[in-house]
Structures are given as structure tokens and as C-alpha cells.
Amino acid sequence: MASDSRLLGSLDLLAVVAETGSFVRAGERLGLSQSGVSRAVQRLEERVGVRLFDRNARAVRLTDEGRTFHARVAPLLGALTEAVDDASGSAASVRGRLRVNSDPFFASSVLAPHLPRFLADHPELELEIVVRDHAGDLVAEGFDVALRFGDPESAGVIARRLLRTRIVTCASPSYLERHGRPRQPRDLSRGHACILFIDPTTRRPFEWEFQRGKRRIKNVPIRGQLTLNDGATAIATCIAGHGIAQLMEIGVRRELSAGSLVEVFPRWGE
């Protein structure tokens, strides 16, 4: 964490950049290089936890969060440290109980590998993770946060994107050896077995779509005997050679690297 003197300097720099609208001009006024100003602003943004400036080739402007932050700290030179701590929501320690509602695939593929270190870093925290395929009523059931793929089920929740991942169409080498490899998405309708996956919002199987640059193919006709609602089972069934599946890349990187799964259409993806 930056010292008080370094923090004061960063906040002074914030005001100068906001006034001049340029890292170059702010640096000239303060006797710093453009790269030095950029690094100082980046450190402050990391401390605060929000993006303070929008940058482009012509100008540097405060974001909405940046304007709010600047308006608050500018007149409070005697309480700058307290203002920064309030803006960042930081605390000396994290304690209490945290209830998390998580998508099963996210819980196993993304969340679980990070839990040991997270819990070690916060020994006073009690964590409860409920894994299920729908969020439900988060407030009524006492959840603090939900981790989901796709758009929120409820329009009344505050949502933030944590990551992006491609949808890749995969099959096992044994399946492709027996049935041949489709050359394009439309070939899937020609006798290929597809593993369907339930959309937890609609309770119907996801439609298969493909994108290549600006070209998009929607509602590709597919057929399959098997419909699932669990990502881990879909991956295992695909590896076993039952059929072709559309899977999230973040959950099958190891299998693709090891060769137990093959991306059928590497030039097509979402």
C-alpha cells in the first residue's frame, strides 16, 4: 500500500491530469515524463479499484467514477487517506460469513482452484458456496453474490463481468475417427450425434450458433439423444466419444492441449 506522502502526490497528479486533459501536459507541469504520469495514474487506479480516466489518442478524460472520486477528494485535503479508503471499500481484514451462489461449471472449473489461497489469505472469513444451475431469489435466500455465465436472470441485480470465454465445438479423436470430421457447421445435420445442453433460464437446450469474423450462423439444425445440464458431465461424455458438444473454452483448455478433445471448427467460435 502506498505511503501517505505517495498517496498525496498521486491525488495531486489526479487533479492536474483532470485539469490539463493530457498526461504530457500534466508531466510538464509537475516535472515528470509521460510514462511516469501514466504509471502513477495506474497505481492510483489499482489502489482505488476503479478506472479513473478514459484514454485515447487526442485526450484524457475522467470517467464517471473518476469525476465522483475527484469531486470528493479535492476539497478534503485534510482527510485524503480516509476518502481513498472509502472509495476503494478496502478494510484491514475480511471477516464474517460470505454466501455464494455459483453455476456448477464455474464452481468446478474456475472457482475451486483458487479457493485454497483465497481462504488462506482471509482466515477470519467463513465461506459457503451453493452450487446449482439457477440463481433463484438471491435476496430472499440470503446470498451475498452469484457467479453465473451469460446475462443476469433478474434485471434488478448489479452485475459485473469477471471474464470472457469462447464457445468451442469439440469432439474426441475416437468419435471423429468413427464418424468423420464435419468440414463446416451445416455438416452437423448430416448424421452427427450432438450433446445438447440445457439453458437454465429457458429450460430448453441451447441453440447452436457459430461466428467467424462478422459472419454469424444461427439455429444450426442438430440432433442428439443426450441432453445434459452439467458441464463436467458434458465434457466427460464428449471425451468418451459419444458425440460433438459445444463447450466453454475455459473449462476444456487442458483437454484440448492434451488431445483428448479436438476443436472441430477452429475458425468458427463465439
N, C-alpha and C positions, 0 to 999 in steps of 0.2 A: 504494500500500500504506500502511496506517495506520502512524503512528509508534508507538514502544514505549509512550509515555505514553497515547496514544489507545487502544491495544490493552488496556492495563491497565485503563483506565476502562471499556471495553466488557465485559471479563471480570468486573469488579466489578458492573456492571449486570446481567450474566447471572445472577450469584448472587442479587441482590436480587429480580429478577423471578421466579426459580425459587422463592425463599422466600415471597414475597407472593402469587404466582399472579395478579398483576394489573399491567398497565402503569401504571394510575392510581396504585395504592398505592406501586409502585416509584418513580414520579416524585415523589410527595410526600416519600418518604424521602430522595431524592437531590436534591431541588430542581429537577426537570425537568418539562416538560409531558408529557402522554400522547403527543403526536405526536413529541416529542423522543426519548422512550424507544423508540417504535416504529421511528423512523429508525435509532437506534443499534443496535438488535437486528438490523434488516435488514442494516446494514453488516457486522456480525459474521457473520451467516449467509452473506453473499456472500464474505467472507474465508475462512471455514471450508469452504464449499462444500456444506453440508448444511442442512436445515431444523432448527432447534433447538427451536422452540416450535410447538405446535398452539394456534390461537386460536379462540375462539368468544365468544358474547355474555356468557357467565357467567364464564369463567375462562381463564387462560393456563397451559398445562402443557407441561413438557419432553417432546419426542419421545424415542423410544428412543435416537436418535443424540445428542440433547441431553443426556440423562441420562449417557450414556457420556462425552461430552465434559466435562461439568461435574464428574463424579466424578474425571476425570483431572487437570484443571487446578486445581481448588480447593485441594488441598494442596501444590501446586508453585508457590508464588508467586515463587520464585527462578528458575524456568525456564519462564515463561509463553510467551514467543515460540517457543521450541523445541516446546512442546506444541501450539501452534496450527499451526505448520508441519507437524508430524507428522500432525495431524488432517486438514488440508486436502490433504496429499500434494503440496504445492507444491514447486517447485525453482527455482533461479536460472535454469536454462536447460534446454531439452529437446533431447536428443541421442540418437543411436543409430539403429536401424532399426525401423520400425513396419510390420507386415504386416497388411493389412486385407482381409477377405473381404466383398464387397458384392453385394447384389442389383443386377442391371443397371439397373433403373429408378431405384433410389435413387442409384446412382452417377452417372447422367447428369442426373437432374432436380434432385437435392438437393445431392449432394456436389461435383460438378465446379465449379459456380460459385464455391465457397468455397475451392478448392484454392490458387489463386494467393496470396491473402492469408495463408492458413494456412502455406504453405511459406515465404513472406517473413518471417513472424513467428518462424519456427523454422528458421533457416538451417543449423543443425547436425543437423537431422533428415533421415533418408532414409526416404521413404515408398514402399511397394509396395502397390498395390491390385489384387486379383484379382477380376474380375467374373464371376459365374456365378449360375445360378438356384437353387443349393442350397448350404447351408453346409458340409456334409461333416463330417469329423473335424477340428475346429479345432486341437486339441492335437497330434495326430499330424502334421498338415501345417504346424505352426509358425505359425499365425495368432495375432495378439495380440487381435484384435477382429473381430466380424462385424456387419454392418449389414443388417438384414432387416425386412420388413414382416410383421405377424402374430405369432403365438406362436412361441417358440423350437422348433426341431426336436428338440432334446435337453433333457430335464428337468434335466440336470446342469449347465447353464450358468447364469451370473449374468447376468440381463437387466435392462435399464433402458429405460423408454420415452423416446424422444427427441422424438417429435411424434405428433400425431393428424392424420388426413386423412379426408375423406368419400369414399365411392364414389359417383360420379355417372354417370348413364346418358346417353350422348352420341350425337349423330349430326351429320352435316354438313347444311347447308341444302339441298344438292342432293339428298341422299337423301330428306329429308323432303318435298321438292317432288315427287319421283317417286312415293313410296310412301305419302305421308300421315303425319301425326303421330299416334302412338298416344296415347289420352287417359288410359289407366291401365295399370299393369304387365301385367295379364292380356291386354291387346290385343296384346302382343308375339308371342303364339302364333298370331296371325291373319295369317300370310304375311310377317312381317318377318324379314329376314336379320340374325342376331346374330353378332357376332365373339366367339368363345369364347377363354378364357384358361386356360392350364394352371396348376393348383395345384402348385408344386414339391414339396410334401410328399406328396400323394397320387398325383401324376402323372395326375390326371384333371381335366377342365375344372371351374372353379369353378361352383357353383350360384349362380343369381341370386336375391338377396333384396332386399327393399325395406322401409324403415321410415318411418313418419310418426307422430311422437309415440310413443305406446305401441303403436300398431298395427304389426304386422310381417307381411309376406307372404313365405313361404319357398317354395323349389323352384318358381319360376315356370317353366312349360314354354316353352322356347325352342328354336329351330332355327338352324343355321348351317353353311355349307360350310367355313368357315375357323376353324382353331384355332391359336393362337399361344402362345409362351412369352416374348415380348419386348414390354415396354410401349411402347417407341418405335415399333416396327412396328405395334402395335395402334392407336396414335394416328394414325400416317400413313395407315393403311388406312381408318380411320374418316373422316379428313378427305377422303380421295379419294372417299368416297361409297359404299363397299361395303356398309356396314350399321351397325347400332347396337352400341355397346360400353359396357361398364361399366369406367370408368377412375378412377384416383385423382385427386382434385381437385388435389392439389399439383403434378401433372405437366401439367395442361391449363388452368391459370388463364389463361395468355396466349392460348391458342386460344379459350377461352370469351369473354374480353374482346374479342378481335379479331373474333369472329363466325364464324371458320372451323369452330367446333363449337358446337352448341346443346345445352343441357341439356334432355333430353326430358321429364323429370318433376321439375321444380324443387321440388315439395313432398314428393317422396319421395327418401330418401337414407339412407346408413348413416353 
